[in-house]
């Protein structure tokens, strides 16, 4: 019997340490394609990967008073909606 595995990736917002260090966004997503740039050579061609699901959550949100990050852009995937897809 053959079984399949679905693979999903999610890019989260920077944490405070990453923000304080002024980290660069090296991940890009278009549909189910995810690209990763080499942080030591940002002009190099990025590596590309395909996943069953790719969820962008790095930006495109508004922080609510209770700490919830609600979508403010069409490409933003919050954890609540992501869990039920």
Gaussian input, Z-matrix of N, CA and C with variables (Angstrom, degrees):
# hf/3-21g

backbone

0 1
 N
 C     1     B1
 C     2     B2     1     A1
 N     3     B3     2     A2     1     D1
 C     4     B4     3     A3     2     D2
 C     5     B5     4     A4     3     D3
 N     6     B6     5     A5     4     D4
 C     7     B7     6     A6     5     D5
 C     8     B8     7     A7     6     D6
 N     9     B9     8     A8     7     D7
 C    10    B10     9     A9     8     D8
 C    11    B11    10    A10     9     D9
 N    12    B12    11    A11    10    D10
 C    13    B13    12    A12    11    D11
 C    14    B14    13    A13    12    D12
 N    15    B15    14    A14    13    D13
 C    16    B16    15    A15    14    D14
 C    17    B17    16    A16    15    D15
 N    18    B18    17    A17    16    D16
 C    19    B19    18    A18    17    D17
 C    20    B20    19    A19    18    D18
 N    21    B21    20    A20    19    D19
 C    22    B22    21    A21    20    D20
 C    23    B23    22    A22    21    D21
 N    24    B24    23    A23    22    D22
 C    25    B25    24    A24    23    D23
 C    26    B26    25    A25    24    D24
 N    27    B27    26    A26    25    D25
 C    28    B28    27    A27    26    D26
 C    29    B29    28    A28    27    D27
 N    30    B30    29    A29    28    D28
 C    31    B31    30    A30    29    D29
 C    32    B32    31    A31    30    D30
 N    33    B33    32    A32    31    D31
 C    34    B34    33    A33    32    D32
 C    35    B35    34    A34    33    D33
 N    36    B36    35    A35    34    D34
 C    37    B37    36    A36    35    D35
 C    38    B38    37    A37    36    D36
 N    39    B39    38    A38    37    D37
 C    40    B40    39    A39    38    D38
 C    41    B41    40    A40    39    D39
 N    42    B42    41    A41    40    D40
 C    43    B43    42    A42    41    D41
 C    44    B44    43    A43    42    D42
 N    45    B45    44    A44    43    D43
 C    46    B46    45    A45    44    D44
 C    47    B47    46    A46    45    D45
 N    48    B48    47    A47    46    D46
 C    49    B49    48    A48    47    D47
 C    50    B50    49    A49    48    D48
 N    51    B51    50    A50    49    D49
 C    52    B52    51    A51    50    D50
 C    53    B53    52    A52    51    D51
 N    54    B54    53    A53    52    D52
 C    55    B55    54    A54    53    D53
 C    56    B56    55    A55    54    D54
 N    57    B57    56    A56    55    D55
 C    58    B58    57    A57    56    D56
 C    59    B59    58    A58    57    D57
 N    60    B60    59    A59    58    D58
 C    61    B61    60    A60    59    D59
 C    62    B62    61    A61    60    D60
 N    63    B63    62    A62    61    D61
 C    64    B64    63    A63    62    D62
 C    65    B65    64    A64    63    D63
 N    66    B66    65    A65    64    D64
 C    67    B67    66    A66    65    D65
 C    68    B68    67    A67    66    D66
 N    69    B69    68    A68    67    D67
 C    70    B70    69    A69    68    D68
 C    71    B71    70    A70    69    D69
 N    72    B72    71    A71    70    D70
 C    73    B73    72    A72    71    D71
 C    74    B74    73    A73    72    D72
 N    75    B75    74    A74    73    D73
 C    76    B76    75    A75    74    D74
 C    77    B77    76    A76    75    D75
 N    78    B78    77    A77    76    D76
 C    79    B79    78    A78    77    D77
 C    80    B80    79    A79    78    D78
 N    81    B81    80    A80    79    D79
 C    82    B82    81    A81    80    D80
 C    83    B83    82    A82    81    D81
 N    84    B84    83    A83    82    D82
 C    85    B85    84    A84    83    D83
 C    86    B86    85    A85    84    D84
 N    87    B87    86    A86    85    D85
 C    88    B88    87    A87    86    D86
 C    89    B89    88    A88    87    D87
 N    90    B90    89    A89    88    D88
 C    91    B91    90    A90    89    D89
 C    92    B92    91    A91    90    D90
 N    93    B93    92    A92    91    D91
 C    94    B94    93    A93    92    D92
 C    95    B95    94    A94    93    D93
 N    96    B96    95    A95    94    D94
 C    97    B97    96    A96    95    D95
 C    98    B98    97    A97    96    D96
 N    99    B99    98    A98    97    D97
 C   100   B100    99    A99    98    D98
 C   101   B101   100   A100    99    D99
 N   102   B102   101   A101   100   D100
 C   103   B103   102   A102   101   D101
 C   104   B104   103   A103   102   D102
 N   105   B105   104   A104   103   D103
 C   106   B106   105   A105   104   D104
 C   107   B107   106   A106   105   D105
 N   108   B108   107   A107   106   D106
 C   109   B109   108   A108   107   D107
 C   110   B110   109   A109   108   D108
 N   111   B111   110   A110   109   D109
 C   112   B112   111   A111   110   D110
 C   113   B113   112   A112   111   D111
 N   114   B114   113   A113   112   D112
 C   115   B115   114   A114   113   D113
 C   116   B116   115   A115   114   D114
 N   117   B117   116   A116   115   D115
 C   118   B118   117   A117   116   D116
 C   119   B119   118   A118   117   D117
 N   120   B120   119   A119   118   D118
 C   121   B121   120   A120   119   D119
 C   122   B122   121   A121   120   D120
 N   123   B123   122   A122   121   D121
 C   124   B124   123   A123   122   D122
 C   125   B125   124   A124   123   D123
 N   126   B126   125   A125   124   D124
 C   127   B127   126   A126   125   D125
 C   128   B128   127   A127   126   D126
 N   129   B129   128   A128   127   D127
 C   130   B130   129   A129   128   D128
 C   131   B131   130   A130   129   D129
 N   132   B132   131   A131   130   D130
 C   133   B133   132   A132   131   D131
 C   134   B134   133   A133   132   D132
 N   135   B135   134   A134   133   D133
 C   136   B136   135   A135   134   D134
 C   137   B137   136   A136   135   D135
 N   138   B138   137   A137   136   D136
 C   139   B139   138   A138   137   D137
 C   140   B140   139   A139   138   D138
 N   141   B141   140   A140   139   D139
 C   142   B142   141   A141   140   D140
 C   143   B143   142   A142   141   D141
 N   144   B144   143   A143   142   D142
 C   145   B145   144   A144   143   D143
 C   146   B146   145   A145   144   D144
 N   147   B147   146   A146   145   D145
 C   148   B148   147   A147   146   D146
 C   149   B149   148   A148   147   D147
 N   150   B150   149   A149   148   D148
 C   151   B151   150   A150   149   D149
 C   152   B152   151   A151   150   D150
 N   153   B153   152   A152   151   D151
 C   154   B154   153   A153   152   D152
 C   155   B155   154   A154   153   D153
 N   156   B156   155   A155   154   D154
 C   157   B157   156   A156   155   D155
 C   158   B158   157   A157   156   D156
 N   159   B159   158   A158   157   D157
 C   160   B160   159   A159   158   D158
 C   161   B161   160   A160   159   D159
 N   162   B162   161   A161   160   D160
 C   163   B163   162   A162   161   D161
 C   164   B164   163   A163   162   D162
 N   165   B165   164   A164   163   D163
 C   166   B166   165   A165   164   D164
 C   167   B167   166   A166   165   D165
 N   168   B168   167   A167   166   D166
 C   169   B169   168   A168   167   D167
 C   170   B170   169   A169   168   D168
 N   171   B171   170   A170   169   D169
 C   172   B172   171   A171   170   D170
 C   173   B173   172   A172   171   D171
 N   174   B174   173   A173   172   D172
 C   175   B175   174   A174   173   D173
 C   176   B176   175   A175   174   D174
 N   177   B177   176   A176   175   D175
 C   178   B178   177   A177   176   D176
 C   179   B179   178   A178   177   D177
 N   180   B180   179   A179   178   D178
 C   181   B181   180   A180   179   D179
 C   182   B182   181   A181   180   D180
 N   183   B183   182   A182   181   D181
 C   184   B184   183   A183   182   D182
 C   185   B185   184   A184   183   D183
 N   186   B186   185   A185   184   D184
 C   187   B187   186   A186   185   D185
 C   188   B188   187   A187   186   D186
 N   189   B189   188   A188   187   D187
 C   190   B190   189   A189   188   D188
 C   191   B191   190   A190   189   D189
 N   192   B192   191   A191   190   D190
 C   193   B193   192   A192   191   D191
 C   194   B194   193   A193   192   D192
 N   195   B195   194   A194   193   D193
 C   196   B196   195   A195   194   D194
 C   197   B197   196   A196   195   D195
 N   198   B198   197   A197   196   D196
 C   199   B199   198   A198   197   D197
 C   200   B200   199   A199   198   D198
 N   201   B201   200   A200   199   D199
 C   202   B202   201   A201   200   D200
 C   203   B203   202   A202   201   D201
 N   204   B204   203   A203   202   D202
 C   205   B205   204   A204   203   D203
 C   206   B206   205   A205   204   D204
 N   207   B207   206   A206   205   D205
 C   208   B208   207   A207   206   D206
 C   209   B209   208   A208   207   D207
 N   210   B210   209   A209   208   D208
 C   211   B211   210   A210   209   D209
 C   212   B212   211   A211   210   D210
 N   213   B213   212   A212   211   D211
 C   214   B214   213   A213   212   D212
 C   215   B215   214   A214   213   D213
 N   216   B216   215   A215   214   D214
 C   217   B217   216   A216   215   D215
 C   218   B218   217   A217   216   D216
 N   219   B219   218   A218   217   D217
 C   220   B220   219   A219   218   D218
 C   221   B221   220   A220   219   D219
 N   222   B222   221   A221   220   D220
 C   223   B223   222   A222   221   D221
 C   224   B224   223   A223   222   D222
 N   225   B225   224   A224   223   D223
 C   226   B226   225   A225   224   D224
 C   227   B227   226   A226   225   D225
 N   228   B228   227   A227   226   D226
 C   229   B229   228   A228   227   D227
 C   230   B230   229   A229   228   D228
 N   231   B231   230   A230   229   D229
 C   232   B232   231   A231   230   D230
 C   233   B233   232   A232   231   D231
 N   234   B234   233   A233   232   D232
 C   235   B235   234   A234   233   D233
 C   236   B236   235   A235   234   D234
 N   237   B237   236   A236   235   D235
 C   238   B238   237   A237   236   D236
 C   239   B239   238   A238   237   D237
 N   240   B240   239   A239   238   D238
 C   241   B241   240   A240   239   D239
 C   242   B242   241   A241   240   D240
 N   243   B243   242   A242   241   D241
 C   244   B244   243   A243   242   D242
 C   245   B245   244   A244   243   D243
 N   246   B246   245   A245   244   D244
 C   247   B247   246   A246   245   D245
 C   248   B248   247   A247   246   D246
 N   249   B249   248   A248   247   D247
 C   250   B250   249   A249   248   D248
 C   251   B251   250   A250   249   D249
 N   252   B252   251   A251   250   D250
 C   253   B253   252   A252   251   D251
 C   254   B254   253   A253   252   D252

   B1=1.4377
   B2=1.5307
   B3=1.2972
   B4=1.4576
   B5=1.5272
   B6=1.3181
   B7=1.4645
   B8=1.5150
   B9=1.3039
   B10=1.4549
   B11=1.5219
   B12=1.3011
   B13=1.4588
   B14=1.5216
   B15=1.3039
   B16=1.4597
   B17=1.5252
   B18=1.3279
   B19=1.4603
   B20=1.5203
   B21=1.3273
   B22=1.4621
   B23=1.5234
   B24=1.3391
   B25=1.4631
   B26=1.5181
   B27=1.3263
   B28=1.4677
   B29=1.5162
   B30=1.3227
   B31=1.4595
   B32=1.5224
   B33=1.3283
   B34=1.4598
   B35=1.5258
   B36=1.3227
   B37=1.4706
   B38=1.5314
   B39=1.3217
   B40=1.4601
   B41=1.5164
   B42=1.3305
   B43=1.4639
   B44=1.5339
   B45=1.3237
   B46=1.4660
   B47=1.5277
   B48=1.3121
   B49=1.4726
   B50=1.5294
   B51=1.3151
   B52=1.4654
   B53=1.5240
   B54=1.3227
   B55=1.4643
   B56=1.5203
   B57=1.3276
   B58=1.4631
   B59=1.5214
   B60=1.3141
   B61=1.4676
   B62=1.5259
   B63=1.3399
   B64=1.4720
   B65=1.5355
   B66=1.3277
   B67=1.4626
   B68=1.5294
   B69=1.3086
   B70=1.4648
   B71=1.5201
   B72=1.3160
   B73=1.4638
   B74=1.5271
   B75=1.3206
   B76=1.4650
   B77=1.5233
   B78=1.3334
   B79=1.4639
   B80=1.5186
   B81=1.2988
   B82=1.4578
   B83=1.5200
   B84=1.3194
   B85=1.4679
   B86=1.5178
   B87=1.3141
   B88=1.4559
   B89=1.5093
   B90=1.3203
   B91=1.4608
   B92=1.5085
   B93=1.3264
   B94=1.4616
   B95=1.5253
   B96=1.3283
   B97=1.4551
   B98=1.5269
   B99=1.3270
   B100=1.4590
   B101=1.5190
   B102=1.3304
   B103=1.4553
   B104=1.5306
   B105=1.3206
   B106=1.4537
   B107=1.5211
   B108=1.3520
   B109=1.4619
   B110=1.5220
   B111=1.3212
   B112=1.4528
   B113=1.5315
   B114=1.3457
   B115=1.4647
   B116=1.5215
   B117=1.3225
   B118=1.4612
   B119=1.5177
   B120=1.3272
   B121=1.4594
   B122=1.5272
   B123=1.3287
   B124=1.4643
   B125=1.5235
   B126=1.3321
   B127=1.4651
   B128=1.5299
   B129=1.3281
   B130=1.4689
   B131=1.5218
   B132=1.3093
   B133=1.4678
   B134=1.5369
   B135=1.3345
   B136=1.4719
   B137=1.5270
   B138=1.3188
   B139=1.4610
   B140=1.5239
   B141=1.3236
   B142=1.4663
   B143=1.5218
   B144=1.3294
   B145=1.4510
   B146=1.5192
   B147=1.3171
   B148=1.4620
   B149=1.5249
   B150=1.3199
   B151=1.4554
   B152=1.5211
   B153=1.3073
   B154=1.4585
   B155=1.5257
   B156=1.3368
   B157=1.4670
   B158=1.5194
   B159=1.3209
   B160=1.4599
   B161=1.5211
   B162=1.3196
   B163=1.4658
   B164=1.5212
   B165=1.3205
   B166=1.4568
   B167=1.5213
   B168=1.3275
   B169=1.4638
   B170=1.5243
   B171=1.3346
   B172=1.4658
   B173=1.5256
   B174=1.3062
   B175=1.4631
   B176=1.5223
   B177=1.3386
   B178=1.4584
   B179=1.5117
   B180=1.3292
   B181=1.4574
   B182=1.5181
   B183=1.3236
   B184=1.4695
   B185=1.5155
   B186=1.3382
   B187=1.4618
   B188=1.5219
   B189=1.3278
   B190=1.4592
   B191=1.5314
   B192=1.3296
   B193=1.4692
   B194=1.5243
   B195=1.3459
   B196=1.4664
   B197=1.5276
   B198=1.3500
   B199=1.4570
   B200=1.5179
   B201=1.3248
   B202=1.4643
   B203=1.5194
   B204=1.3209
   B205=1.4644
   B206=1.5247
   B207=1.3179
   B208=1.4619
   B209=1.5288
   B210=1.3185
   B211=1.4576
   B212=1.5276
   B213=1.3462
   B214=1.4558
   B215=1.5281
   B216=1.3179
   B217=1.4654
   B218=1.5269
   B219=1.3014
   B220=1.4657
   B221=1.5285
   B222=1.3322
   B223=1.4702
   B224=1.5239
   B225=1.3337
   B226=1.4614
   B227=1.5318
   B228=1.3268
   B229=1.4674
   B230=1.5179
   B231=1.3280
   B232=1.4605
   B233=1.5172
   B234=1.3292
   B235=1.4550
   B236=1.5124
   B237=1.3139
   B238=1.4592
   B239=1.5223
   B240=1.3160
   B241=1.4643
   B242=1.5321
   B243=1.3226
   B244=1.4555
   B245=1.5200
   B246=1.3165
   B247=1.4662
   B248=1.5170
   B249=1.3078
   B250=1.4617
   B251=1.5145
   B252=1.3096
   B253=1.4679
   B254=1.4919
   A1=108.75
   A2=115.54
   A3=122.54
   A4=110.54
   A5=116.12
   A6=121.08
   A7=108.92
   A8=115.86
   A9=120.19
   A10=109.81
   A11=114.83
   A12=121.76
   A13=107.87
   A14=116.69
   A15=121.77
   A16=107.40
   A17=116.59
   A18=121.41
   A19=109.51
   A20=115.59
   A21=121.85
   A22=109.26
   A23=116.00
   A24=121.89
   A25=108.31
   A26=115.18
   A27=120.74
   A28=107.79
   A29=116.97
   A30=122.22
   A31=106.82
   A32=116.06
   A33=122.07
   A34=110.91
   A35=117.33
   A36=120.24
   A37=110.15
   A38=116.25
   A39=120.03
   A40=109.97
   A41=116.85
   A42=120.12
   A43=107.95
   A44=118.11
   A45=121.16
   A46=111.81
   A47=117.61
   A48=119.97
   A49=110.54
   A50=116.90
   A51=120.78
   A52=110.85
   A53=117.02
   A54=120.60
   A55=111.14
   A56=117.14
   A57=121.06
   A58=112.27
   A59=117.11
   A60=121.77
   A61=111.60
   A62=116.76
   A63=122.30
   A64=110.92
   A65=115.04
   A66=121.38
   A67=110.62
   A68=115.82
   A69=122.01
   A70=109.72
   A71=116.15
   A72=121.05
   A73=107.13
   A74=117.06
   A75=121.06
   A76=112.19
   A77=116.41
   A78=122.32
   A79=109.30
   A80=116.53
   A81=122.14
   A82=108.80
   A83=117.05
   A84=120.58
   A85=110.13
   A86=114.71
   A87=122.81
   A88=106.37
   A89=116.23
   A90=119.47
   A91=110.19
   A92=116.92
   A93=121.33
   A94=112.39
   A95=116.95
   A96=122.00
   A97=109.77
   A98=116.10
   A99=122.29
   A100=108.39
   A101=117.20
   A102=121.09
   A103=109.40
   A104=115.16
   A105=121.75
   A106=108.44
   A107=115.40
   A108=120.97
   A109=110.13
   A110=116.71
   A111=122.11
   A112=107.56
   A113=119.29
   A114=120.42
   A115=113.55
   A116=117.28
   A117=120.56
   A118=112.39
   A119=117.34
   A120=122.02
   A121=108.10
   A122=116.30
   A123=121.32
   A124=113.57
   A125=117.67
   A126=119.47
   A127=112.18
   A128=117.76
   A129=121.09
   A130=110.41
   A131=115.74
   A132=122.03
   A133=109.33
   A134=118.24
   A135=119.23
   A136=111.96
   A137=116.07
   A138=122.24
   A139=107.07
   A140=116.70
   A141=120.88
   A142=110.47
   A143=114.35
   A144=121.97
   A145=108.67
   A146=116.76
   A147=121.78
   A148=108.45
   A149=116.33
   A150=122.90
   A151=108.29
   A152=116.98
   A153=120.13
   A154=110.58
   A155=115.95
   A156=121.28
   A157=108.62
   A158=116.68
   A159=122.35
   A160=107.47
   A161=116.15
   A162=121.79
   A163=110.62
   A164=116.56
   A165=123.42
   A166=109.09
   A167=116.16
   A168=120.98
   A169=111.48
   A170=117.03
   A171=119.77
   A172=112.54
   A173=116.15
   A174=120.74
   A175=107.91
   A176=116.27
   A177=119.37
   A178=112.03
   A179=116.03
   A180=121.11
   A181=110.92
   A182=114.50
   A183=122.67
   A184=106.59
   A185=116.74
   A186=119.78
   A187=109.91
   A188=115.47
   A189=122.10
   A190=109.88
   A191=116.90
   A192=122.11
   A193=112.33
   A194=116.63
   A195=119.99
   A196=113.28
   A197=117.21
   A198=121.66
   A199=114.66
   A200=117.40
   A201=121.54
   A202=109.61
   A203=117.58
   A204=123.13
   A205=107.99
   A206=116.30
   A207=120.22
   A208=110.12
   A209=117.12
   A210=121.04
   A211=112.70
   A212=115.92
   A213=121.33
   A214=110.27
   A215=116.81
   A216=122.82
   A217=107.94
   A218=115.61
   A219=121.01
   A220=113.26
   A221=117.72
   A222=119.56
   A223=113.50
   A224=118.58
   A225=121.19
   A226=110.94
   A227=116.48
   A228=121.96
   A229=108.32
   A230=116.79
   A231=118.73
   A232=109.72
   A233=117.35
   A234=120.48
   A235=112.61
   A236=117.59
   A237=119.64
   A238=110.20
   A239=117.32
   A240=120.05
   A241=111.34
   A242=117.42
   A243=121.12
   A244=111.49
   A245=118.07
   A246=122.33
   A247=112.16
   A248=118.03
   A249=120.77
   A250=114.25
   A251=118.01
   A252=119.84
   A253=110.86
   D1=134.74
   D2=-179.15
   D3=-97.84
   D4=136.23
   D5=176.72
   D6=-122.25
   D7=150.42
   D8=178.18
   D9=-117.32
   D10=152.43
   D11=177.75
   D12=-119.47
   D13=129.50
   D14=174.84
   D15=-93.63
   D16=136.13
   D17=-178.45
   D18=-118.07
   D19=129.10
   D20=178.61
   D21=-123.95
   D22=144.76
   D23=174.00
   D24=-126.26
   D25=148.83
   D26=178.90
   D27=-136.86
   D28=129.38
   D29=176.01
   D30=-94.95
   D31=117.41
   D32=-176.98
   D33=-90.33
   D34=165.34
   D35=174.01
   D36=-65.79
   D37=156.26
   D38=174.33
   D39=-61.04
   D40=142.31
   D41=171.28
   D42=-82.51
   D43=175.51
   D44=-175.02
   D45=-61.95
   D46=-36.62
   D47=178.98
   D48=-63.19
   D49=-45.26
   D50=179.73
   D51=-65.59
   D52=-40.83
   D53=178.09
   D54=-63.96
   D55=-44.39
   D56=179.98
   D57=-63.07
   D58=-31.13
   D59=179.33
   D60=-85.61
   D61=1.56
   D62=-179.31
   D63=55.37
   D64=47.29
   D65=-179.76
   D66=-62.08
   D67=149.23
   D68=178.54
   D69=-93.77
   D70=145.53
   D71=174.13
   D72=-78.14
   D73=116.67
   D74=-178.45
   D75=-112.06
   D76=4.98
   D77=179.85
   D78=-107.78
   D79=139.52
   D80=173.16
   D81=-131.37
   D82=148.19
   D83=178.88
   D84=-136.40
   D85=134.82
   D86=172.21
   D87=-137.17
   D88=110.80
   D89=-175.58
   D90=59.69
   D91=-126.45
   D92=179.88
   D93=-96.03
   D94=9.07
   D95=178.75
   D96=-97.73
   D97=130.77
   D98=179.09
   D99=-120.83
   D100=131.70
   D101=177.72
   D102=-117.69
   D103=145.83
   D104=-179.71
   D105=-127.76
   D106=123.93
   D107=177.44
   D108=-88.93
   D109=150.46
   D110=173.68
   D111=-75.53
   D112=116.41
   D113=-176.88
   D114=-64.36
   D115=-18.73
   D116=178.74
   D117=-89.79
   D118=-8.54
   D119=178.80
   D120=-151.21
   D121=76.44
   D122=-174.53
   D123=-64.77
   D124=-17.45
   D125=179.43
   D126=-86.04
   D127=-9.94
   D128=178.19
   D129=-70.27
   D130=157.09
   D131=177.79
   D132=-63.08
   D133=128.98
   D134=-179.92
   D135=-71.84
   D136=155.19
   D137=173.29
   D138=-80.33
   D139=139.73
   D140=-177.21
   D141=-118.28
   D142=140.47
   D143=-178.32
   D144=-135.62
   D145=151.99
   D146=176.27
   D147=-118.24
   D148=133.85
   D149=178.86
   D150=-126.98
   D151=163.53
   D152=176.52
   D153=-65.70
   D154=-37.58
   D155=179.92
   D156=-140.88
   D157=135.08
   D158=175.32
   D159=-128.09
   D160=123.28
   D161=-177.02
   D162=-117.56
   D163=124.90
   D164=179.58
   D165=-95.65
   D166=119.84
   D167=178.37
   D168=-134.59
   D169=15.10
   D170=-177.17
   D171=-70.37
   D172=-41.99
   D173=178.50
   D174=-147.08
   D175=-178.98
   D176=-177.74
   D177=90.00
   D178=29.66
   D179=179.89
   D180=-132.93
   D181=165.61
   D182=174.77
   D183=-124.93
   D184=129.55
   D185=179.54
   D186=-82.61
   D187=123.33
   D188=178.93
   D189=-81.67
   D190=167.11
   D191=-179.23
   D192=-58.57
   D193=-30.59
   D194=-179.26
   D195=-87.44
   D196=4.65
   D197=178.81
   D198=93.98
   D199=-9.70
   D200=178.73
   D201=-67.72
   D202=135.98
   D203=177.28
   D204=-96.98
   D205=102.57
   D206=-177.70
   D207=-92.88
   D208=144.95
   D209=-178.31
   D210=-61.32
   D211=134.21
   D212=172.01
   D213=-125.09
   D214=0.96
   D215=176.37
   D216=-133.98
   D217=151.08
   D218=-175.84
   D219=-63.05
   D220=-29.93
   D221=-176.44
   D222=-87.63
   D223=-3.98
   D224=-177.82
   D225=-77.08
   D226=130.37
   D227=177.90
   D228=-113.42
   D229=112.24
   D230=177.01
   D231=-82.72
   D232=163.28
   D233=-177.24
   D234=-68.67
   D235=-30.29
   D236=179.57
   D237=-63.92
   D238=-50.37
   D239=-178.86
   D240=-71.80
   D241=-35.71
   D242=-178.70
   D243=-61.23
   D244=-36.36
   D245=-177.35
   D246=-64.77
   D247=-24.88
   D248=-173.55
   D249=-106.21
   D250=8.43
   D251=-179.55
   D252=-84.20

